[in-house]
């Protein structure tokens, strides 16, 4: 509310988004929900879900595209060392970033 910086790394990035559902993707490599958490809501500070540690692979891209069809907002994926800086309505991408939206996939930056 008074300005400042919030950084979310790995699971911390999930917490800043509308929900933590991407922690379960891809299903073959998912973090286990050992506590059977049903409410996957998060802080909803940004208008997208974030997928950290992204490495482009056909199977992962297909899983993220399929998951994006269930969402009202986009998925932004970035590899280690990359990410997105959100300042008001402006987003700046650090490193390679990918977009998954309504089943489609596009590169946002190199």
CNS distance restraints for C-alpha pairs under 8 A (distance, minus, plus):
assign (resid   7 and name CA) (resid  12 and name CA) 7.69 0.50 0.50
assign (resid   7 and name CA) (resid  13 and name CA) 7.46 0.50 0.50
assign (resid   8 and name CA) (resid  12 and name CA) 4.23 0.50 0.50
assign (resid   8 and name CA) (resid  13 and name CA) 3.96 0.50 0.50
assign (resid   8 and name CA) (resid  14 and name CA) 7.52 0.50 0.50
assign (resid   8 and name CA) (resid  15 and name CA) 7.54 0.50 0.50
assign (resid   8 and name CA) (resid  16 and name CA) 6.87 0.50 0.50
assign (resid   9 and name CA) (resid  13 and name CA) 5.04 0.50 0.50
assign (resid   9 and name CA) (resid  52 and name CA) 7.76 0.50 0.50
assign (resid  10 and name CA) (resid  14 and name CA) 7.01 0.50 0.50
assign (resid  10 and name CA) (resid  52 and name CA) 5.48 0.50 0.50
assign (resid  10 and name CA) (resid  53 and name CA) 7.32 0.50 0.50
assign (resid  11 and name CA) (resid  15 and name CA) 6.60 0.50 0.50
assign (resid  11 and name CA) (resid  23 and name CA) 7.59 0.50 0.50
assign (resid  11 and name CA) (resid  52 and name CA) 7.92 0.50 0.50
assign (resid  12 and name CA) (resid  16 and name CA) 6.84 0.50 0.50
assign (resid  13 and name CA) (resid  17 and name CA) 7.03 0.50 0.50
assign (resid  13 and name CA) (resid  50 and name CA) 6.48 0.50 0.50
assign (resid  13 and name CA) (resid  52 and name CA) 7.47 0.50 0.50
assign (resid  14 and name CA) (resid  19 and name CA) 6.92 0.50 0.50
assign (resid  14 and name CA) (resid  20 and name CA) 5.21 0.50 0.50
assign (resid  14 and name CA) (resid  22 and name CA) 7.43 0.50 0.50
assign (resid  14 and name CA) (resid  23 and name CA) 7.43 0.50 0.50
assign (resid  14 and name CA) (resid  42 and name CA) 7.58 0.50 0.50
assign (resid  14 and name CA) (resid  49 and name CA) 6.90 0.50 0.50
assign (resid  14 and name CA) (resid  50 and name CA) 5.99 0.50 0.50
assign (resid  14 and name CA) (resid  51 and name CA) 7.43 0.50 0.50
assign (resid  15 and name CA) (resid  19 and name CA) 6.89 0.50 0.50
assign (resid  15 and name CA) (resid  20 and name CA) 6.25 0.50 0.50
assign (resid  15 and name CA) (resid  42 and name CA) 5.12 0.50 0.50
assign (resid  15 and name CA) (resid  43 and name CA) 5.95 0.50 0.50
assign (resid  15 and name CA) (resid  44 and name CA) 7.85 0.50 0.50
assign (resid  16 and name CA) (resid  42 and name CA) 6.42 0.50 0.50
assign (resid  16 and name CA) (resid  43 and name CA) 5.15 0.50 0.50
assign (resid  16 and name CA) (resid  44 and name CA) 5.80 0.50 0.50
assign (resid  16 and name CA) (resid  45 and name CA) 5.38 0.50 0.50
assign (resid  16 and name CA) (resid  46 and name CA) 6.49 0.50 0.50
assign (resid  17 and name CA) (resid  42 and name CA) 6.06 0.50 0.50
assign (resid  17 and name CA) (resid  43 and name CA) 6.05 0.50 0.50
assign (resid  17 and name CA) (resid  44 and name CA) 4.61 0.50 0.50
assign (resid  17 and name CA) (resid  45 and name CA) 5.83 0.50 0.50
assign (resid  17 and name CA) (resid  46 and name CA) 5.35 0.50 0.50
assign (resid  17 and name CA) (resid  47 and name CA) 6.86 0.50 0.50
assign (resid  17 and name CA) (resid  48 and name CA) 6.05 0.50 0.50
assign (resid  17 and name CA) (resid  49 and name CA) 5.21 0.50 0.50
assign (resid  17 and name CA) (resid  50 and name CA) 6.89 0.50 0.50
assign (resid  18 and name CA) (resid  41 and name CA) 6.16 0.50 0.50
assign (resid  18 and name CA) (resid  42 and name CA) 5.24 0.50 0.50
assign (resid  18 and name CA) (resid  43 and name CA) 6.10 0.50 0.50
assign (resid  18 and name CA) (resid  44 and name CA) 3.84 0.50 0.50
assign (resid  18 and name CA) (resid  45 and name CA) 7.09 0.50 0.50
assign (resid  18 and name CA) (resid  46 and name CA) 7.08 0.50 0.50
assign (resid  18 and name CA) (resid  47 and name CA) 7.07 0.50 0.50
assign (resid  18 and name CA) (resid  48 and name CA) 6.93 0.50 0.50
assign (resid  18 and name CA) (resid  49 and name CA) 6.58 0.50 0.50
assign (resid  19 and name CA) (resid  40 and name CA) 5.36 0.50 0.50
assign (resid  19 and name CA) (resid  41 and name CA) 4.26 0.50 0.50
assign (resid  19 and name CA) (resid  42 and name CA) 4.50 0.50 0.50
assign (resid  19 and name CA) (resid  43 and name CA) 7.46 0.50 0.50
assign (resid  19 and name CA) (resid  44 and name CA) 7.00 0.50 0.50
assign (resid  19 and name CA) (resid  49 and name CA) 7.11 0.50 0.50
assign (resid  20 and name CA) (resid  40 and name CA) 5.38 0.50 0.50
assign (resid  20 and name CA) (resid  41 and name CA) 6.42 0.50 0.50
assign (resid  20 and name CA) (resid  42 and name CA) 6.24 0.50 0.50
assign (resid  20 and name CA) (resid  49 and name CA) 7.86 0.50 0.50
assign (resid  21 and name CA) (resid  25 and name CA) 7.65 0.50 0.50
assign (resid  21 and name CA) (resid  40 and name CA) 6.11 0.50 0.50
assign (resid  22 and name CA) (resid  26 and name CA) 7.87 0.50 0.50
assign (resid  22 and name CA) (resid  49 and name CA) 7.41 0.50 0.50
assign (resid  22 and name CA) (resid  50 and name CA) 7.50 0.50 0.50
assign (resid  22 and name CA) (resid  51 and name CA) 6.53 0.50 0.50
assign (resid  23 and name CA) (resid  30 and name CA) 6.21 0.50 0.50
assign (resid  23 and name CA) (resid  31 and name CA) 5.77 0.50 0.50
assign (resid  24 and name CA) (resid  29 and name CA) 7.80 0.50 0.50
assign (resid  24 and name CA) (resid  30 and name CA) 4.43 0.50 0.50
assign (resid  24 and name CA) (resid  31 and name CA) 5.63 0.50 0.50
assign (resid  24 and name CA) (resid  32 and name CA) 7.21 0.50 0.50
assign (resid  24 and name CA) (resid  33 and name CA) 7.98 0.50 0.50
assign (resid  25 and name CA) (resid  29 and name CA) 6.63 0.50 0.50
assign (resid  25 and name CA) (resid  30 and name CA) 5.05 0.50 0.50
assign (resid  25 and name CA) (resid  31 and name CA) 7.82 0.50 0.50
assign (resid  25 and name CA) (resid  63 and name CA) 7.09 0.50 0.50
assign (resid  25 and name CA) (resid  64 and name CA) 7.26 0.50 0.50
assign (resid  26 and name CA) (resid  30 and name CA) 5.60 0.50 0.50
assign (resid  26 and name CA) (resid  60 and name CA) 6.09 0.50 0.50
assign (resid  26 and name CA) (resid  63 and name CA) 5.78 0.50 0.50
assign (resid  26 and name CA) (resid  64 and name CA) 7.16 0.50 0.50
assign (resid  27 and name CA) (resid  63 and name CA) 7.98 0.50 0.50
assign (resid  33 and name CA) (resid  37 and name CA) 6.42 0.50 0.50
assign (resid  46 and name CA) (resid  86 and name CA) 7.76 0.50 0.50
assign (resid  47 and name CA) (resid  73 and name CA) 6.53 0.50 0.50
assign (resid  47 and name CA) (resid  74 and name CA) 7.69 0.50 0.50
assign (resid  48 and name CA) (resid  73 and name CA) 5.42 0.50 0.50
assign (resid  48 and name CA) (resid  74 and name CA) 5.06 0.50 0.50
assign (resid  48 and name CA) (resid  75 and name CA) 5.57 0.50 0.50
assign (resid  48 and name CA) (resid  76 and name CA) 6.80 0.50 0.50
assign (resid  49 and name CA) (resid  73 and name CA) 7.35 0.50 0.50
assign (resid  49 and name CA) (resid  74 and name CA) 6.38 0.50 0.50
assign (resid  49 and name CA) (resid  75 and name CA) 4.68 0.50 0.50
assign (resid  49 and name CA) (resid  76 and name CA) 6.24 0.50 0.50
assign (resid  50 and name CA) (resid  75 and name CA) 5.65 0.50 0.50
assign (resid  50 and name CA) (resid  76 and name CA) 4.96 0.50 0.50
assign (resid  50 and name CA) (resid  77 and name CA) 5.71 0.50 0.50
assign (resid  50 and name CA) (resid  78 and name CA) 7.89 0.50 0.50
assign (resid  51 and name CA) (resid  75 and name CA) 7.03 0.50 0.50
assign (resid  51 and name CA) (resid  76 and name CA) 6.18 0.50 0.50
assign (resid  51 and name CA) (resid  77 and name CA) 4.45 0.50 0.50
assign (resid  51 and name CA) (resid  78 and name CA) 6.48 0.50 0.50
assign (resid  52 and name CA) (resid  77 and name CA) 6.01 0.50 0.50
assign (resid  52 and name CA) (resid  78 and name CA) 5.51 0.50 0.50
assign (resid  52 and name CA) (resid  79 and name CA) 6.05 0.50 0.50
assign (resid  52 and name CA) (resid  80 and name CA) 6.98 0.50 0.50
assign (resid  52 and name CA) (resid  83 and name CA) 7.88 0.50 0.50
assign (resid  53 and name CA) (resid  77 and name CA) 7.86 0.50 0.50
assign (resid  53 and name CA) (resid  78 and name CA) 6.29 0.50 0.50
assign (resid  53 and name CA) (resid  79 and name CA) 4.43 0.50 0.50
assign (resid  53 and name CA) (resid  80 and name CA) 4.97 0.50 0.50
assign (resid  54 and name CA) (resid  77 and name CA) 5.83 0.50 0.50
assign (resid  54 and name CA) (resid  78 and name CA) 5.11 0.50 0.50
assign (resid  54 and name CA) (resid  79 and name CA) 4.19 0.50 0.50
assign (resid  54 and name CA) (resid  80 and name CA) 7.06 0.50 0.50
assign (resid  55 and name CA) (resid  78 and name CA) 7.93 0.50 0.50
assign (resid  55 and name CA) (resid  79 and name CA) 6.01 0.50 0.50
assign (resid  56 and name CA) (resid  60 and name CA) 7.07 0.50 0.50
assign (resid  56 and name CA) (resid  61 and name CA) 6.80 0.50 0.50
assign (resid  57 and name CA) (resid  61 and name CA) 6.03 0.50 0.50
assign (resid  58 and name CA) (resid  62 and name CA) 6.16 0.50 0.50
assign (resid  59 and name CA) (resid  63 and name CA) 6.28 0.50 0.50
assign (resid  60 and name CA) (resid  64 and name CA) 6.15 0.50 0.50
assign (resid  61 and name CA) (resid  65 and name CA) 6.01 0.50 0.50
assign (resid  61 and name CA) (resid 105 and name CA) 7.68 0.50 0.50
assign (resid  62 and name CA) (resid  66 and name CA) 6.08 0.50 0.50
assign (resid  63 and name CA) (resid  67 and name CA) 6.14 0.50 0.50
assign (resid  64 and name CA) (resid  68 and name CA) 6.04 0.50 0.50
assign (resid  64 and name CA) (resid  75 and name CA) 7.93 0.50 0.50
assign (resid  64 and name CA) (resid 100 and name CA) 6.71 0.50 0.50
assign (resid  65 and name CA) (resid  69 and name CA) 6.69 0.50 0.50
assign (resid  65 and name CA) (resid 100 and name CA) 5.62 0.50 0.50
assign (resid  65 and name CA) (resid 101 and name CA) 6.92 0.50 0.50
assign (resid  65 and name CA) (resid 102 and name CA) 7.16 0.50 0.50
assign (resid  65 and name CA) (resid 103 and name CA) 4.36 0.50 0.50
assign (resid  65 and name CA) (resid 104 and name CA) 5.95 0.50 0.50
assign (resid  65 and name CA) (resid 105 and name CA) 6.52 0.50 0.50
assign (resid  66 and name CA) (resid  70 and name CA) 7.48 0.50 0.50
assign (resid  66 and name CA) (resid 103 and name CA) 5.57 0.50 0.50
assign (resid  67 and name CA) (resid  71 and name CA) 7.21 0.50 0.50
assign (resid  67 and name CA) (resid 103 and name CA) 7.56 0.50 0.50
assign (resid  68 and name CA) (resid  73 and name CA) 7.85 0.50 0.50
assign (resid  68 and name CA) (resid  74 and name CA) 6.68 0.50 0.50
assign (resid  68 and name CA) (resid  75 and name CA) 6.65 0.50 0.50
assign (resid  68 and name CA) (resid 100 and name CA) 6.06 0.50 0.50
assign (resid  68 and name CA) (resid 101 and name CA) 5.35 0.50 0.50
assign (resid  68 and name CA) (resid 102 and name CA) 5.31 0.50 0.50
assign (resid  68 and name CA) (resid 103 and name CA) 5.58 0.50 0.50
assign (resid  69 and name CA) (resid 101 and name CA) 6.88 0.50 0.50
assign (resid  69 and name CA) (resid 102 and name CA) 4.36 0.50 0.50
assign (resid  69 and name CA) (resid 103 and name CA) 5.01 0.50 0.50
assign (resid  70 and name CA) (resid 102 and name CA) 7.58 0.50 0.50
assign (resid  71 and name CA) (resid 102 and name CA) 7.35 0.50 0.50
assign (resid  73 and name CA) (resid 101 and name CA) 7.15 0.50 0.50
assign (resid  74 and name CA) (resid  99 and name CA) 6.84 0.50 0.50
assign (resid  74 and name CA) (resid 100 and name CA) 5.86 0.50 0.50
assign (resid  74 and name CA) (resid 101 and name CA) 4.77 0.50 0.50
assign (resid  74 and name CA) (resid 102 and name CA) 7.60 0.50 0.50
assign (resid  75 and name CA) (resid  99 and name CA) 5.74 0.50 0.50
assign (resid  75 and name CA) (resid 100 and name CA) 5.01 0.50 0.50
assign (resid  75 and name CA) (resid 101 and name CA) 6.39 0.50 0.50
assign (resid  76 and name CA) (resid  97 and name CA) 6.65 0.50 0.50
assign (resid  76 and name CA) (resid  98 and name CA) 5.62 0.50 0.50
assign (resid  76 and name CA) (resid  99 and name CA) 4.84 0.50 0.50
assign (resid  76 and name CA) (resid 100 and name CA) 6.51 0.50 0.50
assign (resid  77 and name CA) (resid  83 and name CA) 7.79 0.50 0.50
assign (resid  77 and name CA) (resid  97 and name CA) 5.61 0.50 0.50
assign (resid  77 and name CA) (resid  98 and name CA) 5.03 0.50 0.50
assign (resid  77 and name CA) (resid  99 and name CA) 6.47 0.50 0.50
assign (resid  77 and name CA) (resid 100 and name CA) 7.95 0.50 0.50
assign (resid  78 and name CA) (resid  82 and name CA) 5.42 0.50 0.50
assign (resid  78 and name CA) (resid  83 and name CA) 5.40 0.50 0.50
assign (resid  78 and name CA) (resid  95 and name CA) 7.47 0.50 0.50
assign (resid  78 and name CA) (resid  96 and name CA) 6.04 0.50 0.50
assign (resid  78 and name CA) (resid  97 and name CA) 4.71 0.50 0.50
assign (resid  78 and name CA) (resid  98 and name CA) 6.47 0.50 0.50
assign (resid  79 and name CA) (resid  83 and name CA) 7.37 0.50 0.50
assign (resid  79 and name CA) (resid  95 and name CA) 7.75 0.50 0.50
assign (resid  79 and name CA) (resid  96 and name CA) 6.87 0.50 0.50
assign (resid  79 and name CA) (resid  97 and name CA) 7.46 0.50 0.50
assign (resid  81 and name CA) (resid  94 and name CA) 7.82 0.50 0.50
assign (resid  81 and name CA) (resid  95 and name CA) 7.03 0.50 0.50
assign (resid  82 and name CA) (resid  93 and name CA) 7.48 0.50 0.50
assign (resid  82 and name CA) (resid  94 and name CA) 4.86 0.50 0.50
assign (resid  82 and name CA) (resid  95 and name CA) 4.56 0.50 0.50
assign (resid  82 and name CA) (resid  96 and name CA) 6.35 0.50 0.50
assign (resid  82 and name CA) (resid  97 and name CA) 7.32 0.50 0.50
assign (resid  83 and name CA) (resid  93 and name CA) 5.88 0.50 0.50
assign (resid  83 and name CA) (resid  94 and name CA) 5.07 0.50 0.50
assign (resid  83 and name CA) (resid  95 and name CA) 6.72 0.50 0.50
assign (resid  83 and name CA) (resid  96 and name CA) 7.83 0.50 0.50
assign (resid  83 and name CA) (resid  97 and name CA) 6.95 0.50 0.50
assign (resid  84 and name CA) (resid  91 and name CA) 6.44 0.50 0.50
assign (resid  84 and name CA) (resid  92 and name CA) 5.61 0.50 0.50
assign (resid  84 and name CA) (resid  93 and name CA) 4.47 0.50 0.50
assign (resid  84 and name CA) (resid  94 and name CA) 5.86 0.50 0.50
assign (resid  84 and name CA) (resid  97 and name CA) 7.96 0.50 0.50
assign (resid  85 and name CA) (resid  91 and name CA) 5.53 0.50 0.50
assign (resid  85 and name CA) (resid  92 and name CA) 5.05 0.50 0.50
assign (resid  85 and name CA) (resid  93 and name CA) 6.29 0.50 0.50
assign (resid  85 and name CA) (resid  94 and name CA) 7.56 0.50 0.50
assign (resid  86 and name CA) (resid  90 and name CA) 5.84 0.50 0.50
assign (resid  86 and name CA) (resid  91 and name CA) 4.62 0.50 0.50
assign (resid  86 and name CA) (resid  92 and name CA) 6.61 0.50 0.50
assign (resid  87 and name CA) (resid  91 and name CA) 6.36 0.50 0.50
assign (resid  93 and name CA) (resid  97 and name CA) 6.56 0.50 0.50
assign (resid  93 and name CA) (resid 108 and name CA) 7.87 0.50 0.50
assign (resid  93 and name CA) (resid 109 and name CA) 6.73 0.50 0.50
assign (resid  95 and name CA) (resid 109 and name CA) 6.96 0.50 0.50
assign (resid  95 and name CA) (resid 110 and name CA) 6.06 0.50 0.50
assign (resid  96 and name CA) (resid 107 and name CA) 7.79 0.50 0.50
assign (resid  96 and name CA) (resid 108 and name CA) 7.35 0.50 0.50
assign (resid  96 and name CA) (resid 109 and name CA) 5.15 0.50 0.50
assign (resid  96 and name CA) (resid 110 and name CA) 4.41 0.50 0.50
assign (resid  97 and name CA) (resid 107 and name CA) 6.21 0.50 0.50
assign (resid  97 and name CA) (resid 108 and name CA) 5.27 0.50 0.50
assign (resid  97 and name CA) (resid 109 and name CA) 5.28 0.50 0.50
assign (resid  97 and name CA) (resid 110 and name CA) 6.88 0.50 0.50
assign (resid  98 and name CA) (resid 105 and name CA) 7.20 0.50 0.50
assign (resid  98 and name CA) (resid 106 and name CA) 5.88 0.50 0.50
assign (resid  98 and name CA) (resid 107 and name CA) 4.41 0.50 0.50
assign (resid  98 and name CA) (resid 108 and name CA) 5.23 0.50 0.50
assign (resid  98 and name CA) (resid 109 and name CA) 7.19 0.50 0.50
assign (resid  99 and name CA) (resid 105 and name CA) 5.62 0.50 0.50
assign (resid  99 and name CA) (resid 106 and name CA) 5.20 0.50 0.50
assign (resid  99 and name CA) (resid 107 and name CA) 5.99 0.50 0.50
assign (resid  99 and name CA) (resid 108 and name CA) 6.24 0.50 0.50
assign (resid 100 and name CA) (resid 104 and name CA) 5.56 0.50 0.50
assign (resid 100 and name CA) (resid 105 and name CA) 4.56 0.50 0.50
assign (resid 100 and name CA) (resid 106 and name CA) 6.66 0.50 0.50
assign (resid 101 and name CA) (resid 105 and name CA) 6.58 0.50 0.50
